[in-house]
Amino acid sequence: MVRNWWKKISTRKRNNGADLDNFLNNRVLQATFIPWVLAQILKVIVELVWYRKLNLRLLTSAGGMPSSHSAMVCGLATAIAISDGAGSSAFALSFVLAMVVMYDAAGIRRAASMQARILNQIIDELFQGHPISEVRLREFLGHTPIQVAAGALLGIVMAWWWMARG
């Protein structure tokens, strides 16, 4: 009994390294995160070109051009379509996830962003010189439909390229 228990533990330990290797070498996962990283970097570049400001905070923030969330979920759906086929259950799940994320980015989070901007303006105007709070609402949350479309296109193209490589 003890011997069987020890075999299970020692086998598990040996497989952990293989599991980590499998995880890190998962091409679908790579094709999901490469567009996300590229979109985050592109946000900084776009801000630098359009507004002449180097804003490194964009590397870790939501909002901006292109949508990194859209790039990620479209990269995932594209990679699964290539890997497992467009008729697979995994693709159906990833496609629905992509639609929900992109709707949220361009719809709900964008509306919350506009509301935060208006509330901050109201507070600034009503309480000039006597702010009721030092903390302002975060205004940079959602995306325009163009930003979502650009992120989606980036995700599809980058995932297609990555999956075609090998």
C-alpha positions in Angstrom: 0.0 0.0 0.0 2.8 2.5 0.9 4.7 1.5 -2.2 1.7 2.2 -4.4 1.2 5.6 -2.7 4.9 6.4 -3.2 4.7 5.4 -6.9 1.8 7.8 -7.4 3.7 10.7 -5.8 6.9 10.1 -7.6 5.1 9.7 -11.0 3.3 13.0 -10.3 6.5 14.8 -9.6 8.0 13.6 -12.8 5.0 14.6 -14.8 4.9 18.2 -13.3 7.8 19.2 -15.4 6.3 17.7 -18.5 3.0 19.4 -17.7 4.7 22.8 -17.4 6.6 22.1 -20.7 3.3 21.2 -22.4 1.7 24.4 -21.0 4.5 26.7 -22.1 4.7 25.0 -25.5 1.0 25.2 -26.2 0.8 26.9 -29.6 -2.9 27.9 -29.0 -1.9 29.6 -25.8 1.0 31.3 -27.4 -1.2 32.5 -30.3 -3.6 33.9 -27.7 -1.0 35.9 -25.7 1.2 37.1 -28.6 -1.6 39.4 -30.0 -2.3 40.6 -26.4 1.3 41.6 -25.7 1.6 43.2 -29.2 -1.6 45.2 -28.6 -0.4 46.5 -25.3 2.9 47.6 -26.9 1.0 49.2 -29.8 -1.0 51.3 -27.4 2.2 53.0 -26.2 3.3 53.5 -29.8 0.0 54.9 -30.9 -0.1 57.3 -27.9 3.4 58.4 -28.8 2.7 59.0 -32.4 -0.8 60.6 -32.0 -0.3 62.6 -28.8 3.5 62.9 -28.6 3.5 61.4 -25.1 5.3 58.4 -23.9 2.8 56.7 -21.5 4.2 53.4 -20.3 1.2 52.9 -18.0 -0.7 51.9 -21.1 1.3 48.6 -21.0 -0.8 47.5 -18.1 -4.1 49.4 -18.6 -7.4 48.7 -20.2 -8.8 50.9 -23.0 -6.9 52.5 -25.9 -6.0 51.6 -29.4 -6.1 48.7 -30.3 -8.2 46.7 -27.8 -5.9 44.1 -26.3 -8.8 42.1 -24.9 -10.3 41.8 -28.5 -6.9 40.9 -29.8 -6.5 38.1 -27.2 -10.0 36.5 -27.6 -9.9 36.7 -31.4 -6.4 35.2 -31.3 -7.7 32.4 -29.1 -10.7 31.7 -31.4 -8.5 31.8 -34.5 -5.9 29.5 -33.1 -8.6 27.0 -31.9 -10.2 27.1 -35.4 -6.9 26.3 -37.0 -5.9 23.7 -34.4 -9.2 21.9 -33.8 -11.4 23.1 -36.6 -14.2 25.6 -36.9 -16.8 22.9 -36.1 -15.3 22.0 -32.8 -16.9 22.7 -29.4 -13.8 24.5 -28.3 -14.0 26.9 -31.2 -17.7 27.5 -30.5 -16.9 28.3 -26.9 -14.0 30.6 -27.8 -16.1 32.4 -30.5 -18.9 33.1 -28.0 -16.4 34.3 -25.4 -14.9 36.6 -28.0 -18.3 38.1 -28.9 -19.1 38.7 -25.2 -15.7 40.3 -24.5 -15.9 42.6 -27.5 -19.5 43.6 -26.8 -18.5 44.4 -23.2 -15.4 46.4 -24.3 -17.3 48.5 -26.9 -20.6 48.7 -25.1 -20.8 48.3 -21.3 -17.2 49.4 -20.4 -17.4 52.3 -22.9 -20.6 53.5 -21.3 -19.1 53.3 -17.9 -16.1 55.3 -19.1 -18.3 58.0 -20.5 -20.3 58.1 -17.2 -17.1 58.4 -15.2 -16.0 61.3 -17.4 -19.3 63.2 -16.9 -19.3 62.5 -13.1 -15.8 63.8 -12.8 -16.8 66.9 -14.7 -19.8 67.5 -12.5 -17.7 67.1 -9.4 -15.1 69.5 -10.7 -17.7 72.2 -11.6 -19.9 71.9 -8.5 -17.1 71.7 -5.9 -14.5 74.1 -7.4 -11.9 74.7 -4.8 -13.7 72.3 -2.4 -13.3 68.8 -3.8 -15.4 66.2 -2.1 -12.8 63.5 -2.9 -9.2 63.3 -3.9 -9.9 60.2 -6.0 -11.3 60.7 -9.4 -13.3 58.0 -11.2 -11.3 56.1 -13.8 -12.3 57.4 -17.3 -10.2 55.2 -19.5 -12.1 51.9 -19.4 -13.8 51.0 -22.7 -13.1 51.1 -26.4 -14.6 52.6 -29.5 -15.9 50.2 -32.1 -12.8 51.0 -34.2 -10.4 50.1 -31.4 -12.3 46.8 -30.9 -12.2 46.0 -34.6 -8.5 46.9 -34.8 -7.8 44.6 -31.8 -9.9 41.8 -33.4 -8.1 42.1 -36.7 -4.7 42.1 -34.9 -5.6 39.0 -33.0 -6.8 37.1 -36.0 -3.8 38.0 -38.2 -1.2 37.3 -35.5 -2.8 34.0 -34.4 -3.1 32.9 -38.1 0.6 33.8 -38.6 1.8 32.1 -35.4 -0.2 28.9 -36.1 0.9 28.7 -39.7 4.6 28.9 -38.6 4.7 25.4 -37.3 
